[in-house]
Amino acid sequence: MSFDRPPIDVVPVPAGRLLMGSESGRPDERPVHPVELRAFRIGRTPVTRRQFEPFLRARGASPPWWDDPAFGADDQPIVGVTWFEASAFAEWLGAGWRLPTEAEWEWAARGGLVGAATAWGDAVPPDEVPAGALGAPWRVGRGTPNGYGLMDAGTIVHEWCLDWYDATYYAVSAPVDPRGPDEGERRASRGGSWRHHVRWSPPSARSSLPPEYRYADYGFRLACSPG
């Protein structure tokens, strides 16, 4: 049985030179180092339940929280997926789709700004992040796009990246299109979390998780080559 592949809305990100990291962030964000990146495209928002559902029907299994009504809106981000499932979804979509590297994610999240504290500049836009208690992630695309057109850049959910994570990798990073170390125990992730007291993170902030783990605040967005 075949299932239609869902459309993924992407924005173009130009080639350029990223000063990756932050001298004021955690130790794993240092040293700040220049990285050259080729042009690519990236999802305007994290992948949603609506986009992920055909893949679930094709593979015949659902992640945790799928049947929880609090997580049931079509335009909420898909959560509870492992790194392997996120990668499998990209492969299922077809040639060229993949998770973004850490460098690509940071470059896209910065939106053309150098050294800004947030994806939008010096401050998070008013009402970008819901206030008060939350029992589930809010819906994607409700806020303000950054300079490259990304929505929810650094908010709602941690987003799986392609790379293995290494806290000391920046000291030996490849200078062009880095893809992280060759092996590791944790996969890199980026972004904020609806479950955290502070629900956004700077573009340079790093996180990681073993690739088989599932959390209610872990999702992903996709990248692909220009075209």
Helices and strands as residue ranges (DSSP letters): E 10-13, E 16-20, G 27-29, E 33-37, E 40-43, H 49-59, G 69-71, H 83-93, H 102-110, E 158-164, G 169-172, E 187-190, E 207-209, E 218-219, E 223-224
